[in-house]
Amino acid sequence: MLPMDFDPAAWEGLATANLSDVIGRVGAMDGGIRRLCGDRMVGPAHTVLTATGDSSSIHRALAVAPPGSALIVDAQGGIARAVWGNVLTVAAMERGVVGAVIDGAVRDIDEIAALGFTLFARATCPAGPHKGFRGVHGAPVQCGGVVVNPGDVVAGDADGVTVVPQAQIGTIPAAVECVAAAERAWMDRIRAGESSTDILGLG
């Protein structure tokens, strides 16, 4: 079930950098998690823990993923064998999942890109997954160095991925707009001849 106070329209276009700023410059996944295809995404987390190189738990998690959610997979950072490919992508799209973040390896990127699905991962690798590990879904996981709980809001763009705790959802859009407005004002002042050191009090 999606959080009752999550309004996708209010989060549309909010930059991951600004999201991290307003929650104390935390929540940003490490730079190893990068966007491989697709566009911006934002949605409540549906979490999965699977063994390195095994995709069976991901298939099970997708069968119950709420439409509008973002699938977050802790594949324990394994990059020697892909746990995601075009079959899981089609399954995710049919379920209404808005995108996936995989702390592990994926494959079939050309095909996934052609489908228009948004996918973040640590690496690509042609080697396909095993199936047999009975992992868990709907529980806290670690992805890109960040703890992700079910229902946390996960946003992804060209910079990477930021995770916002569910308890803070209601305050975030307005706080991001304040940060963005302040940055726009700073840039206007710089263009008018002021130095960034003076504006930020770094002189």
N, C-alpha and C positions, 0 to 999 in steps of 0.2 A: 504494500500500500504506500502511495506517495504521501509525504507530509502535507497536512491540511493547509499550512501557511505558505507553501511554495507556489508562487505565481510565475510560470515560465516567461511571460511577457515582461515582467518587471526586471528580469535578469538578462534579457536579450541585449547583447553587445557589451556587457560589463567585462572589462579587461581582467585577465587573470592576475596581472601585476597589481592593479588597484585593489582587487579582492584580497590579495595577500597583505597589502599595505593596511587595509582597514581592520584586519583581524590580528594586527601586531606583527606583521611581516613574517608570519608563520603560515603553514598549510600548503606551501608550494612544493610540489614534487621535485626531486632532483633532476638535473639537466639530462640525465640518461633516458628519461621518459620523454619521447619526442613524437610530434604528430607526423604520421606517415602518409595519411591521405584524409580527405574530407575537409570540413570547415569547422567553424566554432561549434561547440556543444555545451549544453548545460542541463543537468538533471540530477535528481536524487540518486544516491548510490545504491546499487544492488550488488552486494559483495560476494566474492568467491575466493576460496583458498584451494589450490590444487598442487599436486606434486610437480616438480620440475619435469617438463616434457610429457605431461599427461593432460588430456583434454576432457576426460569423462565427466569430471565435476562441473566443468563449464557447460556442457550439454544439459546436465540436470538443472543447473541454476537458470539457464535460459528458459526452460520449460515453465518456470513460475515467475520470471522477471516481470514487474509491473510495466505496462506501456508508459513511455515517457521517462523511464529510468536510464541511468548510465551504468553500464556493467564495469565493475572494478575487479580485476583479477590479480590476486597475489600468486604468481607462479614462481615465487622465490628467486626471482632474478635470473632464472636459467636461460641461457642463450644458445645452448648446443642443440636444441630441438624445439620446433615451433609448437605452441599449444593452441594457436588460432589460425584459421584460414578462411577460404571463401564459403565453405559449407556453414560454419558457425556464423559468418557474416549474414548470410541469407536467413538463417534461423533468427538472428537478432533483429533484422529488419522486419521480418514477418511478425515478430513479437511486439514491435513498436519501440525497441530500445534506441535511444538517441545517439549512442556511441559507446566505445569500449576503451578502457585503459588497461594494458597488459604489462605487468612487471615480469617480463619474460620475452620470449621470441615469438614472432608471427611469420606467416608466409602468404603467398598469393596476392601480393600487394597490387599488381597491375589489375587483377580482376576486381579486387575490393575497391580500388579507386574508381574503376568504371561503374561500380554500383552506387557510388556517391556516399559511401558509409564513412563516418569519422572514426579513425582508429589511431590511438596512441600506443606506443610500445617501447621496450628497451632495445630491441634488435630485430633483425630479420634473419631467417635461416630456412633453407629449403627442406630440411629434415622434418618429416611429419611426426605427429604425437603418438604416444602410446595411449591405451585406454584400460583402466582397471582400478586406479586409485580412487577410493571413496573419500573425497574431500568434504568440505562444508561450504554452505552458502548462507547468507543472511546473518553473518557474525562479523565482529571486527576483524579487519585484515590490515596488513602493511603493504603499501604500494608506493614506490618511489620515495621511500624514507618517511612517509606520512601514514599515521594511523587513520584508517577510514572506517567509519561506522555506518551501518545501514541507515539511509535517510539523510546523511550528510549531503550537502549540495556540491557536486563536482563540476567544475567549469574547465573547459579546455580551449585554447586558441594557439596562435603561432608561437607564443612564448612558452607554452607548456600547460601544466595542469595545476589548479589550486583547489583545495578542499576546504569548504566552509562548514563548521560544525552545525548540526541541525538546530541547536539551541539559539544560534545567532541569525537564523534565516530572516526573521522579520525586520531586522534593522539594517541589513546589508545594502540594498539598492540605494537608499537615501545617503548612507555613509559614503558609498563609492562616488556618487554624484558630487558630494562636497569635496572629496579628494581630487576628482577630475577638474572641477571648477577652479580649485586652488592652483593646480598645475597649469591650466590655461592662462590664468592671471600671471603666473610667473613668466611664462613664455612671452606673453604680451609685453611685460616689463623688460625682458631681455632684448626683444626686438626694438624697444624704444630707447635702448642704450644702457640700461642698468646691467651690472655684472651679477652672475648667479651667486658669487660669494657674498655680495652685499645682501641680496634678497634672502639668502638662507642663513645669514649671520655667521659666515665662515671666515670673514676677513681677520 
